[in-house]
Amino acid sequence: MKCTQCGCKKFIKTSFSHLINVGGWDVRCYISETVNVFACLGCGHLEFFDKEMPNKLAQAEMTFKKCDDELNSLMQEKNSQDNTIKELTEKQKRIEEELKNLDITVREQNELTEKHKQINNEIDDLVYKKRNIDRIIEQATKNREKANAEVQKLRSLCIEED
């Protein structure tokens, strides 16, 4: 490794004081135990290395993938319910057309009316479930965005040298 300030390749491992002075203000700074601090012997610049960074990035990417998979699954479920509602609505319309027929018996009319009510109840249940899924999708979207932000933050800390 070499110093990002002067290019010197000589470092000494050191400890880091938790109280630093920034612009005339004393600021308390907390550093993870996984961070190693090295001082450049050429200019005294401190370099911080987190040996857990690859694990943190991998964990963040895994969390993002889980959130993404969950969101995709919820969207598929929502689409499936939309299709089922559409099919049931079409079925209802066919029953309504059959009920307009003057040649059906009272018994057939009662059966069709009962079937129409059942379908209506099924649609109401699906609409209720769909509203719940919409709320869950909203939360899953927020979780996915948060996980993506964490991945992007960690990736931005990684510098590739040519």
Backbone bond lengths (Angstrom), bond angles and torsions (degrees), N, CA, C in turn:
res aa  C-N    CA-C-N  psi(-1)  N-CA   C-N-CA  omega(-1)  CA-C   N-CA-C  phi
1 M - - - 1.442 - - 1.517 108.57 -
2 K 1.350 113.41 156.17 1.461 116.97 177.95 1.527 108.80 -136.99
3 C 1.300 115.90 154.13 1.453 123.10 -176.45 1.529 109.89 -64.34
4 T 1.299 115.79 133.97 1.466 119.93 179.35 1.524 111.46 -75.72
5 Q 1.339 118.08 -11.63 1.456 121.47 -179.38 1.532 111.98 -95.21
6 C 1.345 116.01 -51.02 1.473 118.67 -173.93 1.527 113.76 -115.75
7 G 1.319 117.61 -11.61 1.460 120.88 178.97 1.519 114.70 86.81
8 C 1.326 117.77 -1.96 1.464 122.32 179.28 1.530 108.99 -61.73
9 K 1.339 115.31 146.27 1.461 119.66 -179.09 1.524 112.43 -107.75
10 K 1.328 117.00 11.54 1.463 120.78 -179.79 1.526 109.52 -106.38
11 F 1.329 114.57 122.39 1.468 121.27 -178.38 1.516 110.00 -131.16
12 I 1.305 115.07 158.29 1.451 121.58 171.97 1.524 107.03 -129.67
13 K 1.332 114.01 134.69 1.465 118.11 177.72 1.529 108.22 -70.69
14 T 1.311 116.36 135.33 1.461 120.49 -175.85 1.526 109.66 -140.32
15 S 1.313 114.53 172.15 1.468 119.36 174.64 1.517 107.15 -100.00
16 F 1.307 116.09 167.92 1.458 120.79 -175.66 1.513 109.24 -125.49
17 S 1.309 116.69 127.81 1.455 121.30 177.65 1.519 108.88 -70.70
18 H 1.311 116.78 139.94 1.465 120.27 -179.36 1.524 112.52 -81.63
19 L 1.323 116.63 -7.75 1.459 120.37 178.75 1.524 107.20 -114.12
20 I 1.326 116.00 116.41 1.464 120.02 -179.32 1.523 109.17 -123.69
21 N 1.309 115.76 159.48 1.456 121.30 179.76 1.515 108.25 -105.22
22 V 1.338 115.79 121.44 1.460 121.61 179.72 1.518 107.82 -125.09
23 G 1.312 117.11 113.87 1.456 121.47 178.17 1.513 113.75 56.70
24 G 1.326 117.61 35.51 1.458 121.47 179.56 1.519 113.54 87.36
25 W 1.302 117.37 -2.52 1.473 121.67 179.61 1.514 109.08 -107.48
26 D 1.322 116.76 137.25 1.464 120.44 172.61 1.516 107.72 -82.05
27 V 1.314 116.69 125.18 1.459 122.51 -177.00 1.520 108.58 -122.07
28 R 1.320 115.83 131.24 1.457 120.77 177.37 1.535 107.58 -85.58
29 C 1.313 116.25 129.26 1.456 122.61 -174.84 1.528 108.98 -126.01
30 Y 1.307 116.92 131.01 1.466 120.79 179.28 1.527 109.29 -112.09
31 I 1.313 114.85 130.83 1.454 120.86 -178.45 1.520 108.59 -119.40
32 S 1.287 115.69 136.30 1.459 122.09 179.57 1.528 110.29 -58.67
33 E 1.317 115.40 150.15 1.465 120.40 178.46 1.519 112.05 -67.70
34 T 1.327 117.03 -17.13 1.461 120.10 -179.57 1.521 112.21 -83.08
35 V 1.330 117.03 -4.94 1.462 121.13 -177.74 1.532 109.93 -90.39
36 N 1.316 114.58 130.46 1.467 121.19 173.47 1.522 108.02 -102.20
37 V 1.330 116.20 137.84 1.465 121.39 -179.07 1.522 108.28 -113.59
38 F 1.336 115.73 131.21 1.456 121.78 178.70 1.517 108.62 -125.26
39 A 1.330 116.43 138.48 1.463 121.96 176.78 1.519 108.82 -103.88
40 C 1.316 115.87 132.82 1.466 121.69 177.57 1.525 108.28 -72.75
41 L 1.336 116.55 129.32 1.464 120.43 179.30 1.522 111.44 -75.72
42 G 1.337 117.06 -13.16 1.465 120.12 179.33 1.514 112.52 -84.38
43 C 1.330 117.95 -44.41 1.469 119.29 -174.48 1.528 113.59 -129.55
44 G 1.327 117.83 -5.09 1.463 121.07 178.92 1.520 114.12 82.92
45 H 1.331 116.41 0.83 1.468 120.44 178.12 1.525 110.08 -60.63
46 L 1.319 116.48 138.45 1.458 120.49 178.52 1.512 110.11 -93.45
47 E 1.313 116.15 134.60 1.466 122.99 175.87 1.525 107.57 -115.05
48 F 1.323 116.37 134.62 1.459 122.32 -178.45 1.527 108.84 -112.49
49 F 1.321 115.85 129.70 1.454 121.01 179.43 1.531 109.06 -128.59
50 D 1.308 115.38 126.85 1.461 120.79 179.86 1.520 108.19 -105.21
51 K 1.333 116.21 107.54 1.461 119.69 -177.09 1.525 112.55 -69.80
52 E 1.332 117.51 -12.31 1.470 121.40 178.42 1.531 112.58 -94.38
53 M 1.341 117.06 -1.48 1.466 120.25 -176.96 1.529 113.35 -55.24
54 P 1.343 120.35 -45.21 1.468 118.86 178.72 1.540 112.09 -59.75
55 N 1.338 116.25 -38.32 1.466 119.52 178.40 1.526 111.11 -67.98
56 K 1.334 116.13 -40.65 1.465 120.29 178.90 1.523 110.42 -62.06
57 L 1.323 116.09 -43.83 1.462 120.44 179.74 1.528 110.68 -65.22
58 A 1.322 117.17 -44.23 1.467 120.53 179.16 1.527 110.71 -62.06
59 Q 1.320 116.99 -41.31 1.469 121.38 179.17 1.533 110.31 -64.77
60 A 1.331 116.16 -43.04 1.467 120.28 179.74 1.532 110.50 -63.93
61 E 1.334 116.92 -40.89 1.467 120.38 178.50 1.518 111.12 -66.08
62 M 1.335 117.38 -37.05 1.461 121.31 177.99 1.534 110.34 -66.79
63 T 1.319 116.97 -41.36 1.462 121.47 177.69 1.522 109.97 -62.45
64 F 1.329 116.78 -43.19 1.465 120.65 178.08 1.523 110.61 -60.96
65 K 1.342 116.92 -44.08 1.475 120.41 -179.79 1.522 110.87 -61.98
66 K 1.340 117.30 -42.00 1.464 120.94 177.76 1.527 111.05 -61.06
67 C 1.329 116.10 -45.01 1.467 120.90 178.69 1.524 110.76 -62.40
68 D 1.322 115.97 -42.13 1.462 121.41 179.87 1.536 110.54 -64.40
69 D 1.336 116.18 -44.98 1.469 120.43 178.47 1.528 111.49 -62.63
70 E 1.332 116.28 -42.09 1.468 120.49 179.13 1.524 110.52 -62.54
71 L 1.322 116.46 -43.84 1.460 120.79 179.97 1.529 110.91 -63.75
72 N 1.328 117.10 -43.04 1.472 120.81 177.81 1.524 111.18 -61.88
73 S 1.317 116.71 -41.75 1.466 121.36 178.70 1.531 110.80 -62.91
74 L 1.323 116.23 -43.52 1.468 120.51 179.04 1.526 110.91 -64.30
75 M 1.320 116.95 -39.52 1.469 120.24 179.15 1.528 110.79 -65.82
76 Q 1.326 116.90 -38.23 1.470 120.41 176.88 1.522 110.26 -64.61
77 E 1.325 116.30 -42.43 1.461 120.79 178.66 1.531 110.51 -62.35
78 K 1.321 116.30 -42.41 1.467 120.91 178.61 1.527 110.51 -62.75
79 N 1.329 116.95 -44.94 1.465 120.92 178.77 1.522 111.24 -62.35
80 S 1.326 115.93 -39.23 1.464 120.68 177.97 1.529 110.29 -62.16
81 Q 1.324 116.05 -43.74 1.465 119.78 178.58 1.520 111.28 -65.94
82 D 1.322 117.14 -38.54 1.467 120.75 176.66 1.528 110.38 -59.64
83 N 1.330 116.21 -44.26 1.465 120.26 179.21 1.526 111.26 -64.47
84 T 1.324 116.75 -41.38 1.468 120.54 179.21 1.531 110.38 -64.25
85 I 1.326 116.90 -42.43 1.467 120.81 178.05 1.526 109.59 -61.44
86 K 1.323 116.94 -41.91 1.461 121.29 179.31 1.532 110.71 -62.09
87 E 1.334 116.07 -45.60 1.467 120.20 179.23 1.526 111.33 -62.29
88 L 1.337 116.87 -43.53 1.460 120.52 -179.91 1.532 111.64 -66.60
89 T 1.310 116.19 -36.18 1.464 120.33 177.65 1.529 110.37 -64.69
90 E 1.318 116.56 -41.51 1.473 120.53 176.86 1.529 110.76 -63.79
91 K 1.331 115.88 -39.83 1.464 120.82 177.28 1.531 109.92 -61.59
92 Q 1.319 116.13 -42.65 1.468 120.76 178.11 1.522 111.23 -59.80
93 K 1.328 116.32 -43.55 1.465 120.61 179.94 1.528 110.85 -62.27
94 R 1.327 117.25 -40.13 1.474 120.60 178.12 1.527 110.52 -63.95
95 I 1.333 115.73 -41.02 1.476 119.72 178.54 1.527 109.88 -64.53
96 E 1.330 116.67 -41.83 1.464 120.17 178.52 1.518 111.06 -61.23
97 E 1.338 117.33 -38.03 1.469 121.32 176.75 1.530 110.53 -65.34
98 E 1.337 115.91 -42.63 1.464 120.00 178.56 1.529 111.24 -63.55
99 L 1.322 116.94 -35.95 1.473 120.79 179.75 1.530 111.88 -67.65
100 K 1.321 117.59 -23.15 1.468 121.33 178.12 1.527 112.06 -76.30
101 N 1.307 115.61 -17.05 1.461 120.88 -179.33 1.531 109.36 -67.03
102 L 1.315 116.56 126.89 1.468 121.42 -178.59 1.524 112.51 -79.20
103 D 1.317 117.48 -13.32 1.467 121.07 -175.84 1.528 113.84 -89.17
104 I 1.338 119.91 3.54 1.468 119.56 -179.66 1.524 110.01 -88.04
105 T 1.315 114.00 154.65 1.468 119.63 -179.64 1.524 109.51 -81.35
106 V 1.319 115.32 167.49 1.464 120.79 177.70 1.525 109.74 -62.91
107 R 1.316 115.96 -40.32 1.462 120.02 178.89 1.531 110.66 -61.37
108 E 1.339 118.00 -46.05 1.462 122.25 178.16 1.534 110.26 -62.43
109 Q 1.323 115.41 -39.10 1.464 119.96 178.86 1.534 110.65 -63.50
110 N 1.326 116.24 -43.59 1.465 120.44 178.61 1.523 111.60 -63.99
111 E 1.327 116.76 -42.42 1.464 120.97 178.27 1.529 111.21 -62.31
112 L 1.341 116.51 -44.28 1.457 120.49 179.11 1.526 111.29 -65.49
113 T 1.330 117.02 -38.84 1.459 121.42 178.59 1.525 110.06 -63.76
114 E 1.329 115.91 -43.15 1.468 120.39 178.08 1.536 111.13 -64.02
115 K 1.319 116.28 -43.06 1.466 120.79 178.27 1.537 109.92 -62.23
116 H 1.338 116.34 -39.98 1.466 121.71 178.74 1.535 110.27 -61.20
117 K 1.331 117.10 -42.79 1.467 121.63 178.61 1.524 111.05 -64.00
118 Q 1.332 116.46 -43.10 1.467 120.60 179.05 1.528 110.97 -60.39
119 I 1.316 115.59 -45.66 1.469 120.01 179.44 1.526 109.85 -63.06
120 N 1.316 116.43 -41.04 1.456 120.74 179.00 1.538 110.53 -60.86
121 N 1.342 116.29 -41.91 1.474 120.51 177.01 1.531 111.36 -64.06
122 E 1.323 116.41 -40.68 1.470 120.12 177.81 1.526 110.74 -61.91
123 I 1.332 115.71 -42.95 1.466 119.93 179.09 1.524 110.14 -63.18
124 D 1.334 117.21 -43.70 1.471 120.44 178.60 1.530 111.07 -59.68
125 D 1.345 116.83 -42.70 1.471 120.68 178.06 1.529 111.42 -62.31
126 L 1.323 115.57 -43.37 1.464 119.44 -179.66 1.532 111.60 -66.40
127 V 1.326 116.66 -38.97 1.469 120.20 178.33 1.528 109.43 -63.62
128 Y 1.335 117.45 -40.77 1.469 121.40 177.79 1.542 110.03 -62.51
129 K 1.335 115.60 -47.10 1.468 119.63 179.02 1.521 111.17 -62.42
130 K 1.334 116.04 -37.45 1.453 120.83 -179.60 1.532 110.31 -65.09
131 R 1.329 117.81 -38.89 1.466 120.63 177.27 1.531 110.51 -62.13
132 N 1.338 115.78 -41.27 1.473 119.57 177.33 1.522 111.16 -63.71
133 I 1.325 115.96 -42.22 1.468 119.76 178.73 1.525 109.90 -63.29
134 D 1.339 116.89 -38.45 1.472 119.85 178.08 1.526 110.70 -60.09
135 R 1.338 116.99 -40.81 1.468 120.26 177.76 1.530 110.58 -65.65
136 I 1.313 115.90 -42.60 1.470 120.17 179.46 1.534 109.99 -65.20
137 I 1.335 116.79 -39.87 1.471 121.17 178.05 1.521 109.98 -62.00
138 E 1.318 116.36 -41.35 1.466 120.25 178.93 1.527 110.62 -59.41
139 Q 1.336 116.86 -45.72 1.461 120.90 179.02 1.528 111.07 -67.72
140 A 1.338 116.82 -40.85 1.467 120.80 179.43 1.524 110.73 -63.93
141 T 1.331 116.66 -35.75 1.468 120.79 177.38 1.525 110.06 -64.36
142 K 1.337 116.55 -42.93 1.467 120.24 177.87 1.530 110.51 -62.97
143 N 1.334 116.40 -43.41 1.474 120.34 178.86 1.526 111.07 -61.61
144 R 1.336 116.06 -41.57 1.462 121.34 179.64 1.527 110.14 -63.88
145 E 1.344 117.00 -44.26 1.463 120.82 179.12 1.529 110.90 -62.80
146 K 1.331 116.29 -40.51 1.465 120.65 179.10 1.532 110.22 -64.59
147 A 1.344 116.51 -44.39 1.463 120.71 179.57 1.527 110.37 -64.81
148 N 1.332 116.92 -39.87 1.461 120.62 178.76 1.529 110.67 -64.47
149 A 1.331 117.17 -40.55 1.463 120.83 178.40 1.529 110.65 -61.94
150 E 1.330 116.50 -39.84 1.467 120.66 178.70 1.526 110.68 -65.12
151 V 1.334 116.88 -42.93 1.468 120.69 178.20 1.529 109.46 -61.80
152 Q 1.326 116.58 -46.44 1.469 120.13 -179.07 1.524 111.26 -62.93
153 K 1.344 116.64 -39.48 1.462 120.69 179.12 1.532 110.09 -62.56
154 L 1.335 116.38 -46.64 1.461 120.35 -179.11 1.537 111.03 -67.13
155 R 1.332 116.37 -38.97 1.469 119.06 178.48 1.522 110.79 -65.07
156 S 1.334 116.73 -36.21 1.468 119.63 -179.53 1.528 111.28 -65.62
157 L 1.326 116.59 -23.93 1.456 120.59 178.86 1.525 111.98 -79.04
158 C 1.325 115.47 -16.67 1.466 120.58 -179.37 1.532 108.83 -88.44
159 I 1.305 115.55 125.36 1.468 120.60 -178.73 1.528 107.34 -113.72
160 E 1.331 114.35 128.18 1.461 118.75 177.46 1.519 108.90 -96.44
161 E 1.317 116.29 129.50 1.461 121.02 177.02 1.515 109.01 -95.23
162 D 1.331 115.40 140.20 1.478 119.87 178.61 1.499 111.88 -77.28
